[in-house]
Amino acid sequence: MKCKKILLTLAVMCCAPGAMHANFIAATSANYTSYLGGLVAGDTLSLAPGNYTAQLNLSNRNGNAGAPIVIMGAGNNTVFLGNACCNTINITNCSYLVIRDLKIDGQNINYIDGVKAGGGGTYFAHHITLEALTIVNNGGSIVGDNQTVGISTKCAAWAWTIRRCTIIAAGTGIYLGNSDSTSPFVGGVIENNLIINTKGYNMQIKGQLDNVRDLFPGTAVDGQVTIIRYNVFSKANGSTPIGVGDGSRPCILMDNFPSTGNGANDRYEVYGNFFYNNPTEALMQVTGNTTAYANVFVNHVAPAGYGTVVINNHNGFAPRTMNIFHNTVLSTSAASGISLSNANTGFQQTCTANAVFSGG
């Protein structure tokens, strides 16, 4: 009787949804593209060491919470080389997807992003994990042009995790959202990354227009938190000079949430990060609702006229809820260590118990 129960249990497990389709697929640079269109929930695509020259194109690939689709390499030995045709890794209408342990070498080809989830605000990418990626030579070749990006979302994106990635000398390191504010980035975790020597932003999270959150169930929510923790951000070298090309940029910018409806009460929670040197702008600029604590900001080369941590009106949206505490600021800035301007006085802004050593 006991043996029959065990056999019955195994039979049920084998027939469970998705169980029969989960595969471990070993692939090489010669054949990996043939597997991409057939990946289903629970599959793992393991990429052997080598140089990969064709695009990693993922369209309509959807895992689930218990069985994501995993694409993994052999760390810096699995190298995706940039190609002028298209973004190196392209994600369209995908969910529950993990990409880890790869190197992306953009070969300084202009306007080719390392990882791109695109299509605009009517497309989606949710529950995406990018882990232990190394992204180099993704800055383009044009002096003063910040538009070549390491990791970019240009669609409705929610529940992303970007973890333990290294991005060196990109045009912009991480760019989440779209310049027209129609592609919201919602409820992400950005942690333990090293992002240095970018031309423009180390990271920018774009603003969100009213009502853009209403299209998908995953964005039609309020009170979501995007966590930014334990990262190193630095523009010590390679920053676009003031007045050249796209112009100077802070290390990170966190833009506004919608003024009403879904997302109006979202916030950024920023803690445990180290910001080091920006010779052309601020270390951090904030407009959206933010709690920031236990961060260290050091700028030995602060430019004239720029503060170190700047909370201000951006694109016509006044800062709302702010809670800034227990941070350390060491800066040569004569403008300010931590500054708040043009805030919406209908909301509470607090700045307390920070250690600030600044020229301003």
SVG drawing of the C-alpha trace seen along z (x, -y; Angstrom):
<svg xmlns="http://www.w3.org/2000/svg" viewBox="-8 -79 46 81">
<polyline fill="none" stroke="black" stroke-width="0.4" points="0.0,0.0 2.8,-2.4 4.5,-1.8 1.2,-2.5 0.9,-5.9 4.4,-6.9 3.8,-6.0 0.5,-7.9 2.2,-11.0 4.9,-10.9 2.3,-10.6 0.4,-13.6 3.7,-15.6 4.6,-14.7 1.2,-15.7 1.1,-19.0 0.7,-22.1 4.1,-23.0 5.9,-20.1 6.1,-18.1 7.4,-21.1 10.2,-22.2 13.6,-21.4 17.2,-22.1 18.6,-23.1 22.3,-23.3 23.1,-25.6 26.0,-27.2 26.6,-30.3 25.9,-28.3 22.4,-27.1 20.9,-29.1 18.6,-31.2 16.8,-28.1 15.5,-27.6 14.3,-31.1 10.9,-30.9 10.0,-27.7 10.9,-28.6 8.1,-28.0 7.6,-28.2 10.2,-26.3 12.7,-26.0 16.4,-26.8 18.5,-27.8 22.2,-27.3 24.6,-29.1 28.1,-27.8 31.2,-30.0 31.8,-31.8 31.1,-34.9 27.4,-35.3 26.9,-37.6 23.2,-37.3 20.5,-39.2 19.0,-37.5 15.4,-38.3 12.7,-37.3 9.1,-38.0 6.0,-36.7 7.9,-34.4 6.1,-34.0 7.0,-31.9 5.0,-32.0 5.7,-32.8 6.7,-29.2 8.5,-28.4 10.2,-31.3 12.1,-31.0 15.8,-31.2 18.5,-32.1 22.0,-31.8 25.6,-31.9 29.0,-31.2 29.6,-34.7 32.1,-36.8 32.9,-33.8 29.5,-34.0 29.8,-37.2 27.1,-38.9 28.6,-41.2 26.8,-44.4 25.5,-44.5 24.4,-47.6 21.2,-45.9 19.5,-45.9 19.7,-45.9 21.8,-43.1 19.1,-41.6 15.5,-42.6 12.5,-41.8 8.9,-42.3 5.7,-41.3 7.5,-38.9 7.0,-38.0 8.6,-35.9 12.0,-35.8 15.4,-35.5 18.6,-36.5 21.8,-36.0 25.6,-35.5 26.3,-37.0 28.6,-39.7 27.4,-42.2 30.1,-44.0 28.4,-46.8 31.5,-47.4 30.7,-51.2 28.1,-51.0 25.9,-54.0 22.3,-53.8 22.4,-50.0 21.2,-49.2 22.6,-46.3 19.2,-45.1 16.0,-46.8 12.4,-46.1 10.6,-48.3 7.6,-48.9 6.0,-51.8 3.4,-52.0 1.0,-49.5 3.6,-46.8 4.7,-45.1 7.6,-43.4 7.0,-42.3 8.6,-40.1 11.9,-40.4 15.2,-39.6 18.5,-40.7 21.3,-39.3 25.1,-39.3 25.3,-40.9 28.5,-42.7 27.9,-45.5 30.9,-47.2 31.6,-49.3 28.0,-50.4 28.5,-54.1 28.7,-54.7 31.4,-56.6 29.9,-60.1 31.5,-62.6 28.8,-64.1 26.1,-61.7 24.4,-59.9 21.8,-58.0 23.4,-54.5 22.1,-52.7 23.1,-49.6 19.6,-48.6 16.5,-50.3 12.7,-49.9 10.4,-51.7 7.2,-49.8 5.0,-49.3 7.4,-47.5 6.6,-46.3 8.2,-44.0 11.7,-44.1 14.8,-43.1 18.2,-44.4 20.8,-42.8 24.6,-42.4 25.1,-44.0 28.3,-45.9 27.9,-48.6 31.0,-50.5 31.2,-53.6 27.7,-53.4 26.1,-56.4 23.5,-56.0 23.7,-53.1 20.1,-52.4 17.1,-54.2 13.7,-53.2 10.6,-54.6 10.3,-56.9 11.0,-60.6 7.3,-61.2 6.4,-59.7 4.0,-57.1 5.9,-54.0 5.8,-53.6 8.3,-51.6 6.6,-50.3 7.6,-48.5 11.2,-47.5 14.2,-46.4 17.6,-47.8 20.3,-46.4 24.0,-45.6 25.0,-47.0 28.2,-48.8 27.5,-51.6 30.4,-53.8 31.9,-56.2 28.8,-56.8 28.6,-59.8 25.1,-60.7 23.1,-59.3 24.3,-56.3 20.5,-55.7 17.4,-57.6 13.8,-56.7 11.4,-58.7 8.2,-60.5 4.7,-59.1 1.8,-61.0 -1.7,-60.7 -3.7,-57.7 -0.7,-55.8 -0.9,-53.3 -4.5,-52.2 -3.7,-50.0 -2.4,-46.8 -3.5,-45.2 0.2,-45.2 0.4,-48.9 -3.1,-49.9 -2.1,-49.9 -1.2,-52.5 1.3,-52.8 4.0,-50.7 7.7,-51.0 10.7,-51.0 13.7,-50.0 17.2,-51.3 19.8,-49.8 23.4,-48.8 24.6,-50.2 27.7,-52.1 27.1,-55.1 30.0,-57.1 30.8,-59.5 34.4,-60.1 35.5,-59.6 34.1,-60.0 31.1,-62.3 29.9,-64.5 31.2,-68.0 28.9,-70.8 27.7,-72.5 28.7,-69.6 26.3,-67.5 23.5,-66.1 25.0,-68.0 25.8,-67.1 23.6,-64.8 23.4,-63.8 24.5,-60.3 20.8,-59.4 17.5,-61.1 14.2,-59.8 11.3,-61.6 7.7,-62.1 4.8,-59.7 1.3,-60.5 -0.4,-63.5 -3.6,-61.6 -5.1,-58.1 -3.0,-54.9 0.6,-55.5 0.1,-58.9 1.2,-57.4 4.1,-55.4 7.5,-56.1 11.2,-55.5 13.1,-54.0 16.8,-54.7 19.2,-53.3 22.7,-51.9 24.1,-53.3 27.5,-54.9 27.6,-57.9 31.1,-59.0 32.2,-62.0 30.5,-63.8 32.5,-66.6 29.6,-67.9 26.4,-67.8 24.7,-66.6 25.1,-63.2 21.3,-62.7 18.3,-64.6 14.8,-63.8 11.3,-64.8 9.1,-61.8 8.0,-60.8 11.2,-59.5 12.4,-58.1 16.3,-58.2 18.4,-57.1 21.8,-55.6 23.4,-56.7 26.9,-58.1 27.4,-61.0 31.0,-62.0 31.9,-64.6 35.5,-65.9 35.0,-67.5 31.7,-69.3 31.1,-71.7 30.3,-75.4 26.6,-76.1 25.5,-72.5 24.3,-71.0 25.1,-67.5 21.6,-66.1 19.0,-68.2 15.2,-67.9 13.5,-70.1 10.7,-70.7 11.4,-68.8 9.4,-69.2 6.8,-71.2 6.1,-68.7 6.7,-70.0 8.2,-67.6 5.7,-66.1 6.4,-63.7 10.1,-63.6 11.8,-62.0 15.6,-62.4 17.4,-61.2 20.6,-59.6 22.6,-60.3 26.3,-61.4 27.3,-64.1 30.9,-65.1 31.1,-67.6 33.1,-70.5 29.9,-72.0 29.5,-75.7 25.8,-75.5 24.5,-73.0 24.9,-69.7 21.1,-68.8 18.7,-71.3 14.9,-71.4 13.2,-74.0 9.8,-74.7 8.1,-71.9 4.4,-71.3 3.5,-72.6 0.4,-70.5 2.7,-67.5 5.2,-66.9 8.9,-67.2 11.4,-66.3 15.2,-66.4 16.6,-65.4 19.7,-63.8 21.9,-64.0 25.7,-64.6 26.5,-67.2 30.0,-68.6 29.8,-70.9 31.1,-74.2 27.4,-75.4"/>
</svg>
